[in-house]
Amino acid sequence: FRDMIDTMNNGGKIAILGIASTGFEIDWNKVIFKMLHLKGIYGREMFETWYKMIALVQGPLDVSGLITHRIGIDDFQTGFDAMRSGNSGKVVMDW
């Protein structure tokens, strides 16, 4: 997170998704002086996010390289382990 703050352009926007496993400190001076916008995802915009993702996947941009794992519902633990390892991109669960 600190590296991301350091490399952001002035006025940049950061979407914070998920929940950190441990707490961490934020240098608020950098956030303030770079005029960064931090936004957490919350329920009211969840559906809007899904619609945008569907448009992205159906559009001309090839996002298949972002998906590193495809798993079935019965292998959900494998998917969570892959995400927790920090060595995965998007993990897609096929229902």
Backbone atoms as SQL, in Angstrom:
CREATE TABLE atoms (id INTEGER PRIMARY KEY, chain TEXT, resi INTEGER, resn TEXT, atom TEXT, x REAL, y REAL, z REAL);
INSERT INTO atoms VALUES
  (1, 'A', 1, 'PHE', 'N', 0.824, -1.186, 0.000),
  (2, 'A', 1, 'PHE', 'CA', 0.000, 0.000, 0.000),
  (3, 'A', 1, 'PHE', 'C', 0.870, 1.252, 0.000),
  (4, 'A', 2, 'ARG', 'N', 1.963, 1.206, 0.796),
  (5, 'A', 2, 'ARG', 'CA', 2.849, 2.376, 0.854),
  (6, 'A', 2, 'ARG', 'C', 3.469, 2.661, -0.504),
  (7, 'A', 3, 'ASP', 'N', 3.902, 1.614, -1.204),
  (8, 'A', 3, 'ASP', 'CA', 4.486, 1.800, -2.541),
  (9, 'A', 3, 'ASP', 'C', 3.467, 2.413, -3.492),
  (10, 'A', 4, 'MET', 'N', 2.223, 1.982, -3.379),
  (11, 'A', 4, 'MET', 'CA', 1.182, 2.510, -4.249),
  (12, 'A', 4, 'MET', 'C', 0.990, 4.003, -3.984),
  (13, 'A', 5, 'ILE', 'N', 0.937, 4.390, -2.721),
  (14, 'A', 5, 'ILE', 'CA', 0.783, 5.808, -2.371),
  (15, 'A', 5, 'ILE', 'C', 1.950, 6.612, -2.941),
  (16, 'A', 6, 'ASP', 'N', 3.165, 6.075, -2.805),
  (17, 'A', 6, 'ASP', 'CA', 4.358, 6.788, -3.284),
  (18, 'A', 6, 'ASP', 'C', 4.350, 6.998, -4.790),
  (19, 'A', 7, 'THR', 'N', 3.799, 6.050, -5.544),
  (20, 'A', 7, 'THR', 'CA', 3.861, 6.128, -7.004),
  (21, 'A', 7, 'THR', 'C', 2.628, 6.768, -7.641),
  (22, 'A', 8, 'MET', 'N', 1.638, 7.102, -6.844),
  (23, 'A', 8, 'MET', 'CA', 0.424, 7.720, -7.389),
  (24, 'A', 8, 'MET', 'C', 0.705, 9.139, -7.873),
  (25, 'A', 9, 'ASN', 'N', 0.033, 9.532, -8.954),
  (26, 'A', 9, 'ASN', 'CA', 0.086, 10.911, -9.437),
  (27, 'A', 9, 'ASN', 'C', -0.818, 11.783, -8.578),
  (28, 'A', 10, 'ASN', 'N', -0.537, 13.071, -8.563),
  (29, 'A', 10, 'ASN', 'CA', -1.395, 13.999, -7.830),
  (30, 'A', 10, 'ASN', 'C', -2.829, 13.881, -8.331),
  (31, 'A', 11, 'GLY', 'N', -3.764, 13.838, -7.401),
  (32, 'A', 11, 'GLY', 'CA', -5.174, 13.736, -7.756),
  (33, 'A', 11, 'GLY', 'C', -5.613, 12.337, -8.141),
  (34, 'A', 12, 'GLY', 'N', -4.735, 11.340, -7.962),
  (35, 'A', 12, 'GLY', 'CA', -5.060, 9.970, -8.342),
  (36, 'A', 12, 'GLY', 'C', -6.165, 9.373, -7.485),
  (37, 'A', 13, 'LYS', 'N', -6.767, 8.316, -8.001),
  (38, 'A', 13, 'LYS', 'CA', -7.863, 7.644, -7.303),
  (39, 'A', 13, 'LYS', 'C', -7.451, 6.218, -6.977),
  (40, 'A', 14, 'ILE', 'N', -7.727, 5.794, -5.764),
  (41, 'A', 14, 'ILE', 'CA', -7.400, 4.444, -5.310),
  (42, 'A', 14, 'ILE', 'C', -8.691, 3.777, -4.849),
  (43, 'A', 15, 'ALA', 'N', -9.013, 2.632, -5.434),
  (44, 'A', 15, 'ALA', 'CA', -10.157, 1.838, -4.992),
  (45, 'A', 15, 'ALA', 'C', -9.628, 0.753, -4.069),
  (46, 'A', 16, 'ILE', 'N', -10.108, 0.725, -2.858),
  (47, 'A', 16, 'ILE', 'CA', -9.645, -0.238, -1.865),
  (48, 'A', 16, 'ILE', 'C', -10.680, -1.352, -1.790),
  (49, 'A', 17, 'LEU', 'N', -10.294, -2.522, -2.244),
  (50, 'A', 17, 'LEU', 'CA', -11.193, -3.668, -2.290),
  (51, 'A', 17, 'LEU', 'C', -10.699, -4.737, -1.338),
  (52, 'A', 18, 'GLY', 'N', -11.579, -5.393, -0.657),
  (53, 'A', 18, 'GLY', 'CA', -11.186, -6.456, 0.248),
  (54, 'A', 18, 'GLY', 'C', -10.839, -5.915, 1.624),
  (55, 'A', 19, 'ILE', 'N', -10.419, -6.816, 2.478),
  (56, 'A', 19, 'ILE', 'CA', -10.092, -6.479, 3.857),
  (57, 'A', 19, 'ILE', 'C', -8.685, -6.970, 4.137),
  (58, 'A', 20, 'ALA', 'N', -7.857, -6.104, 4.694),
  (59, 'A', 20, 'ALA', 'CA', -6.477, -6.476, 5.013),
  (60, 'A', 20, 'ALA', 'C', -6.466, -7.504, 6.140),
  (61, 'A', 21, 'SER', 'N', -5.534, -8.462, 6.065),
  (62, 'A', 21, 'SER', 'CA', -5.445, -9.486, 7.107),
  (63, 'A', 21, 'SER', 'C', -4.856, -8.924, 8.393),
  (64, 'A', 22, 'THR', 'N', -4.064, -7.854, 8.269),
  (65, 'A', 22, 'THR', 'CA', -3.505, -7.185, 9.443),
  (66, 'A', 22, 'THR', 'C', -3.633, -5.684, 9.238),
  (67, 'A', 23, 'GLY', 'N', -3.547, -4.956, 10.322),
  (68, 'A', 23, 'GLY', 'CA', -3.606, -3.508, 10.214),
  (69, 'A', 23, 'GLY', 'C', -2.330, -2.951, 9.599),
  (70, 'A', 24, 'PHE', 'N', -2.399, -1.751, 9.076),
  (71, 'A', 24, 'PHE', 'CA', -1.215, -1.096, 8.531),
  (72, 'A', 24, 'PHE', 'C', -1.385, 0.407, 8.669),
  (73, 'A', 25, 'GLU', 'N', -0.251, 1.096, 8.697),
  (74, 'A', 25, 'GLU', 'CA', -0.282, 2.544, 8.859),
  (75, 'A', 25, 'GLU', 'C', -0.346, 3.226, 7.500),
  (76, 'A', 26, 'ILE', 'N', -1.001, 4.358, 7.465),
  (77, 'A', 26, 'ILE', 'CA', -1.098, 5.168, 6.252),
  (78, 'A', 26, 'ILE', 'C', -0.449, 6.511, 6.538),
  (79, 'A', 27, 'ASP', 'N', 0.437, 6.943, 5.658),
  (80, 'A', 27, 'ASP', 'CA', 1.046, 8.266, 5.783),
  (81, 'A', 27, 'ASP', 'C', 0.054, 9.285, 5.223),
  (82, 'A', 28, 'TRP', 'N', -0.761, 9.841, 6.087),
  (83, 'A', 28, 'TRP', 'CA', -1.826, 10.745, 5.657),
  (84, 'A', 28, 'TRP', 'C', -1.281, 12.012, 5.032),
  (85, 'A', 29, 'ASN', 'N', -0.063, 12.417, 5.405),
  (86, 'A', 29, 'ASN', 'CA', 0.532, 13.598, 4.770),
  (87, 'A', 29, 'ASN', 'C', 0.674, 13.388, 3.269),
  (88, 'A', 30, 'LYS', 'N', 1.119, 12.186, 2.863),
  (89, 'A', 30, 'LYS', 'CA', 1.259, 11.900, 1.429),
  (90, 'A', 30, 'LYS', 'C', -0.103, 11.888, 0.745),
  (91, 'A', 31, 'VAL', 'N', -1.076, 11.294, 1.393),
  (92, 'A', 31, 'VAL', 'CA', -2.428, 11.240, 0.822),
  (93, 'A', 31, 'VAL', 'C', -2.975, 12.654, 0.642),
  (94, 'A', 32, 'ILE', 'N', -2.793, 13.481, 1.647),
  (95, 'A', 32, 'ILE', 'CA', -3.338, 14.843, 1.610),
  (96, 'A', 32, 'ILE', 'C', -2.600, 15.706, 0.596),
  (97, 'A', 33, 'PHE', 'N', -1.262, 15.707, 0.653),
  (98, 'A', 33, 'PHE', 'CA', -0.513, 16.599, -0.223),
  (99, 'A', 33, 'PHE', 'C', -0.526, 16.155, -1.684),
  (100, 'A', 34, 'LYS', 'N', -0.788, 14.873, -1.939),
  (101, 'A', 34, 'LYS', 'CA', -0.950, 14.407, -3.322),
  (102, 'A', 34, 'LYS', 'C', -2.406, 14.516, -3.774),
  (103, 'A', 35, 'MET', 'N', -3.274, 14.950, -2.874),
  (104, 'A', 35, 'MET', 'CA', -4.707, 15.111, -3.162),
  (105, 'A', 35, 'MET', 'C', -5.319, 13.809, -3.683),
  (106, 'A', 36, 'LEU', 'N', -4.956, 12.697, -3.049),
  (107, 'A', 36, 'LEU', 'CA', -5.448, 11.394, -3.485),
  (108, 'A', 36, 'LEU', 'C', -6.884, 11.167, -3.019),
  (109, 'A', 37, 'HIS', 'N', -7.606, 10.396, -3.806),
  (110, 'A', 37, 'HIS', 'CA', -8.977, 10.017, -3.478),
  (111, 'A', 37, 'HIS', 'C', -8.963, 8.534, -3.128),
  (112, 'A', 38, 'LEU', 'N', -9.298, 8.192, -1.895),
  (113, 'A', 38, 'LEU', 'CA', -9.383, 6.796, -1.467),
  (114, 'A', 38, 'LEU', 'C', -10.853, 6.417, -1.386),
  (115, 'A', 39, 'LYS', 'N', -11.175, 5.264, -1.941),
  (116, 'A', 39, 'LYS', 'CA', -12.572, 4.847, -1.936),
  (117, 'A', 39, 'LYS', 'C', -12.643, 3.354, -1.661),
  (118, 'A', 40, 'GLY', 'N', -13.377, 2.997, -0.658),
  (119, 'A', 40, 'GLY', 'CA', -13.632, 1.592, -0.380),
  (120, 'A', 40, 'GLY', 'C', -14.887, 1.156, -1.105),
  (121, 'A', 41, 'ILE', 'N', -14.942, -0.123, -1.459),
  (122, 'A', 41, 'ILE', 'CA', -16.146, -0.621, -2.112),
  (123, 'A', 41, 'ILE', 'C', -17.188, -0.916, -1.034),
  (124, 'A', 42, 'TYR', 'N', -18.409, -0.626, -1.332),
  (125, 'A', 42, 'TYR', 'CA', -19.478, -0.922, -0.400),
  (126, 'A', 42, 'TYR', 'C', -20.713, -1.338, -1.175),
  (127, 'A', 43, 'GLY', 'N', -21.653, -1.924, -0.471),
  (128, 'A', 43, 'GLY', 'CA', -22.783, -2.596, -1.085),
  (129, 'A', 43, 'GLY', 'C', -23.567, -1.822, -2.110),
  (130, 'A', 44, 'ARG', 'N', -23.777, -0.518, -1.897),
  (131, 'A', 44, 'ARG', 'CA', -24.632, 0.230, -2.818),
  (132, 'A', 44, 'ARG', 'C', -24.074, 0.282, -4.224),
  (133, 'A', 45, 'GLU', 'N', -22.765, 0.211, -4.379),
  (134, 'A', 45, 'GLU', 'CA', -22.174, 0.295, -5.716),
  (135, 'A', 45, 'GLU', 'C', -21.767, -1.071, -6.253),
  (136, 'A', 46, 'MET', 'N', -22.055, -2.118, -5.498),
  (137, 'A', 46, 'MET', 'CA', -21.632, -3.438, -5.914),
  (138, 'A', 46, 'MET', 'C', -22.219, -3.808, -7.276),
  (139, 'A', 47, 'PHE', 'N', -23.493, -3.540, -7.496),
  (140, 'A', 47, 'PHE', 'CA', -24.118, -3.917, -8.757),
  (141, 'A', 47, 'PHE', 'C', -23.584, -3.080, -9.908),
  (142, 'A', 48, 'GLU', 'N', -23.339, -1.795, -9.663),
  (143, 'A', 48, 'GLU', 'CA', -22.749, -0.938, -10.695),
  (144, 'A', 48, 'GLU', 'C', -21.383, -1.483, -11.109),
  (145, 'A', 49, 'THR', 'N', -20.624, -1.961, -10.138),
  (146, 'A', 49, 'THR', 'CA', -19.311, -2.543, -10.420),
  (147, 'A', 49, 'THR', 'C', -19.452, -3.778, -11.302),
  (148, 'A', 50, 'TRP', 'N', -20.440, -4.615, -11.020),
  (149, 'A', 50, 'TRP', 'CA', -20.659, -5.810, -11.831),
  (150, 'A', 50, 'TRP', 'C', -20.997, -5.436, -13.271),
  (151, 'A', 51, 'TYR', 'N', -21.843, -4.420, -13.449),
  (152, 'A', 51, 'TYR', 'CA', -22.216, -4.002, -14.800),
  (153, 'A', 51, 'TYR', 'C', -20.997, -3.494, -15.565),
  (154, 'A', 52, 'LYS', 'N', -20.150, -2.748, -14.895),
  (155, 'A', 52, 'LYS', 'CA', -18.929, -2.255, -15.544),
  (156, 'A', 52, 'LYS', 'C', -18.012, -3.413, -15.908),
  (157, 'A', 53, 'MET', 'N', -17.903, -4.406, -15.041),
  (158, 'A', 53, 'MET', 'CA', -17.042, -5.554, -15.310),
  (159, 'A', 53, 'MET', 'C', -17.578, -6.365, -16.489),
  (160, 'A', 54, 'ILE', 'N', -18.882, -6.535, -16.576),
  (161, 'A', 54, 'ILE', 'CA', -19.475, -7.251, -17.712),
  (162, 'A', 54, 'ILE', 'C', -19.162, -6.516, -19.010),
  (163, 'A', 55, 'ALA', 'N', -19.291, -5.191, -19.003),
  (164, 'A', 55, 'ALA', 'CA', -18.975, -4.400, -20.198),
  (165, 'A', 55, 'ALA', 'C', -17.502, -4.535, -20.561),
  (166, 'A', 56, 'LEU', 'N', -16.635, -4.577, -19.567),
  (167, 'A', 56, 'LEU', 'CA', -15.201, -4.724, -19.815),
  (168, 'A', 56, 'LEU', 'C', -14.894, -6.077, -20.450),
  (169, 'A', 57, 'VAL', 'N', -15.476, -7.130, -19.895),
  (170, 'A', 57, 'VAL', 'CA', -15.217, -8.484, -20.399),
  (171, 'A', 57, 'VAL', 'C', -15.779, -8.667, -21.806),
  (172, 'A', 58, 'GLN', 'N', -16.927, -8.061, -22.097),
  (173, 'A', 58, 'GLN', 'CA', -17.547, -8.218, -23.405),
  (174, 'A', 58, 'GLN', 'C', -16.980, -7.261, -24.446),
  (175, 'A', 59, 'GLY', 'N', -16.165, -6.311, -24.020),
  (176, 'A', 59, 'GLY', 'CA', -15.603, -5.318, -24.933),
  (177, 'A', 59, 'GLY', 'C', -14.401, -5.849, -25.697),
  (178, 'A', 60, 'PRO', 'N', -13.744, -4.977, -26.436),
  (179, 'A', 60, 'PRO', 'CA', -12.633, -5.387, -27.292),
  (180, 'A', 60, 'PRO', 'C', -11.334, -5.671, -26.536),
  (181, 'A', 61, 'LEU', 'N', -11.249, -5.293, -25.276),
  (182, 'A', 61, 'LEU', 'CA', -10.035, -5.488, -24.494),
  (183, 'A', 61, 'LEU', 'C', -9.910, -6.941, -24.053),
  (184, 'A', 62, 'ASP', 'N', -8.766, -7.558, -24.308),
  (185, 'A', 62, 'ASP', 'CA', -8.531, -8.947, -23.898),
  (186, 'A', 62, 'ASP', 'C', -8.030, -8.962, -22.460),
  (187, 'A', 63, 'VAL', 'N', -8.887, -9.371, -21.529),
  (188, 'A', 63, 'VAL', 'CA', -8.520, -9.413, -20.116),
  (189, 'A', 63, 'VAL', 'C', -8.158, -10.825, -19.653),
  (190, 'A', 64, 'SER', 'N', -8.080, -11.767, -20.580),
  (191, 'A', 64, 'SER', 'CA', -7.827, -13.161, -20.196),
  (192, 'A', 64, 'SER', 'C', -6.482, -13.333, -19.498),
  (193, 'A', 65, 'GLY', 'N', -5.511, -12.472, -19.795),
  (194, 'A', 65, 'GLY', 'CA', -4.210, -12.574, -19.142),
  (195, 'A', 65, 'GLY', 'C', -4.246, -12.239, -17.663),
  (196, 'A', 66, 'LEU', 'N', -5.306, -11.575, -17.217),
  (197, 'A', 66, 'LEU', 'CA', -5.434, -11.242, -15.798),
  (198, 'A', 66, 'LEU', 'C', -5.881, -12.439, -14.969),
  (199, 'A', 67, 'ILE', 'N', -6.527, -13.390, -15.627),
  (200, 'A', 67, 'ILE', 'CA', -7.044, -14.567, -14.929),
  (201, 'A', 67, 'ILE', 'C', -5.934, -15.608, -14.862),
  (202, 'A', 68, 'THR', 'N', -5.524, -15.937, -13.636),
  (203, 'A', 68, 'THR', 'CA', -4.449, -16.918, -13.466),
  (204, 'A', 68, 'THR', 'C', -4.962, -18.276, -13.026),
  (205, 'A', 69, 'HIS', 'N', -6.174, -18.327, -12.475),
  (206, 'A', 69, 'HIS', 'CA', -6.727, -19.587, -11.988),
  (207, 'A', 69, 'HIS', 'C', -8.216, -19.655, -12.320),
  (208, 'A', 70, 'ARG', 'N', -8.657, -20.819, -12.768),
  (209, 'A', 70, 'ARG', 'CA', -10.084, -21.106, -12.941),
  (210, 'A', 70, 'ARG', 'C', -10.345, -22.373, -12.145),
  (211, 'A', 71, 'ILE', 'N', -11.304, -22.303, -11.248),
  (212, 'A', 71, 'ILE', 'CA', -11.578, -23.451, -10.388),
  (213, 'A', 71, 'ILE', 'C', -13.074, -23.722, -10.358),
  (214, 'A', 72, 'GLY', 'N', -13.418, -24.941, -10.022),
  (215, 'A', 72, 'GLY', 'CA', -14.812, -25.308, -9.817),
  (216, 'A', 72, 'GLY', 'C', -15.214, -25.017, -8.381),
  (217, 'A', 73, 'ILE', 'N', -16.494, -25.028, -8.120),
  (218, 'A', 73, 'ILE', 'CA', -17.008, -24.722, -6.787),
  (219, 'A', 73, 'ILE', 'C', -16.459, -25.682, -5.740),
  (220, 'A', 74, 'ASP', 'N', -16.245, -26.928, -6.111),
  (221, 'A', 74, 'ASP', 'CA', -15.741, -27.905, -5.145),
  (222, 'A', 74, 'ASP', 'C', -14.288, -27.656, -4.763),
  (223, 'A', 75, 'ASP', 'N', -13.567, -26.884, -5.574),
  (224, 'A', 75, 'ASP', 'CA', -12.160, -26.585, -5.291),
  (225, 'A', 75, 'ASP', 'C', -11.981, -25.176, -4.737),
  (226, 'A', 76, 'PHE', 'N', -13.005, -24.671, -4.051),
  (227, 'A', 76, 'PHE', 'CA', -12.947, -23.284, -3.571),
  (228, 'A', 76, 'PHE', 'C', -11.736, -23.029, -2.686),
  (229, 'A', 77, 'GLN', 'N', -11.337, -24.029, -1.881),
  (230, 'A', 77, 'GLN', 'CA', -10.196, -23.826, -0.982),
  (231, 'A', 77, 'GLN', 'C', -8.913, -23.581, -1.772),
  (232, 'A', 78, 'THR', 'N', -8.758, -24.271, -2.898),
  (233, 'A', 78, 'THR', 'CA', -7.598, -24.047, -3.767),
  (234, 'A', 78, 'THR', 'C', -7.570, -22.603, -4.241),
  (235, 'A', 79, 'GLY', 'N', -8.722, -22.071, -4.585),
  (236, 'A', 79, 'GLY', 'CA', -8.809, -20.680, -5.024),
  (237, 'A', 79, 'GLY', 'C', -8.431, -19.702, -3.928),
  (238, 'A', 80, 'PHE', 'N', -8.937, -19.941, -2.719),
  (239, 'A', 80, 'PHE', 'CA', -8.594, -19.056, -1.603),
  (240, 'A', 80, 'PHE', 'C', -7.108, -19.150, -1.272),
  (241, 'A', 81, 'ASP', 'N', -6.550, -20.346, -1.343),
  (242, 'A', 81, 'ASP', 'CA', -5.111, -20.508, -1.095),
  (243, 'A', 81, 'ASP', 'C', -4.293, -19.748, -2.130),
  (244, 'A', 82, 'ALA', 'N', -4.723, -19.799, -3.385),
  (245, 'A', 82, 'ALA', 'CA', -4.014, -19.078, -4.452),
  (246, 'A', 82, 'ALA', 'C', -4.059, -17.576, -4.199),
  (247, 'A', 83, 'MET', 'N', -5.217, -17.064, -3.806),
  (248, 'A', 83, 'MET', 'CA', -5.338, -15.625, -3.532),
  (249, 'A', 83, 'MET', 'C', -4.484, -15.223, -2.340),
  (250, 'A', 84, 'ARG', 'N', -4.515, -16.040, -1.289),
  (251, 'A', 84, 'ARG', 'CA', -3.756, -15.736, -0.084),
  (252, 'A', 84, 'ARG', 'C', -2.254, -15.770, -0.321),
  (253, 'A', 85, 'SER', 'N', -1.804, -16.562, -1.279),
  (254, 'A', 85, 'SER', 'CA', -0.367, -16.712, -1.525),
  (255, 'A', 85, 'SER', 'C', 0.258, -15.428, -2.054),
  (256, 'A', 86, 'GLY', 'N', -0.554, -14.579, -2.661),
  (257, 'A', 86, 'GLY', 'CA', -0.025, -13.348, -3.245),
  (258, 'A', 86, 'GLY', 'C', 0.596, -13.562, -4.611),
  (259, 'A', 87, 'ASN', 'N', 0.497, -14.765, -5.149),
  (260, 'A', 87, 'ASN', 'CA', 1.091, -15.094, -6.450),
  (261, 'A', 87, 'ASN', 'C', 0.029, -15.358, -7.507),
  (262, 'A', 88, 'SER', 'N', -1.109, -14.710, -7.385),
  (263, 'A', 88, 'SER', 'CA', -2.172, -14.946, -8.361),
  (264, 'A', 88, 'SER', 'C', -2.686, -13.613, -8.880),
  (265, 'A', 89, 'GLY', 'N', -3.308, -13.700, -10.037),
  (266, 'A', 89, 'GLY', 'CA', -4.060, -12.557, -10.544),
  (267, 'A', 89, 'GLY', 'C', -5.492, -12.764, -10.091),
  (268, 'A', 90, 'LYS', 'N', -6.411, -12.739, -11.032),
  (269, 'A', 90, 'LYS', 'CA', -7.811, -12.988, -10.701),
  (270, 'A', 90, 'LYS', 'C', -8.067, -14.491, -10.654),
  (271, 'A', 91, 'VAL', 'N', -8.779, -14.911, -9.648),
  (272, 'A', 91, 'VAL', 'CA', -9.177, -16.304, -9.503),
  (273, 'A', 91, 'VAL', 'C', -10.673, -16.358, -9.799),
  (274, 'A', 92, 'VAL', 'N', -11.031, -17.125, -10.814),
  (275, 'A', 92, 'VAL', 'CA', -12.428, -17.212, -11.245),
  (276, 'A', 92, 'VAL', 'C', -12.995, -18.551, -10.811),
  (277, 'A', 93, 'MET', 'N', -14.151, -18.496, -10.157),
  (278, 'A', 93, 'MET', 'CA', -14.821, -19.718, -9.741),
  (279, 'A', 93, 'MET', 'C', -15.965, -19.981, -10.708),
  (280, 'A', 94, 'ASP', 'N', -15.880, -21.093, -11.419),
  (281, 'A', 94, 'ASP', 'CA', -16.941, -21.497, -12.345),
  (282, 'A', 94, 'ASP', 'C', -17.988, -22.286, -11.571),
  (283, 'A', 95, 'TRP', 'N', -19.249, -21.845, -11.654),
  (284, 'A', 95, 'TRP', 'CA', -20.328, -22.493, -10.912),
  (285, 'A', 95, 'TRP', 'C', -20.927, -23.568, -11.728);
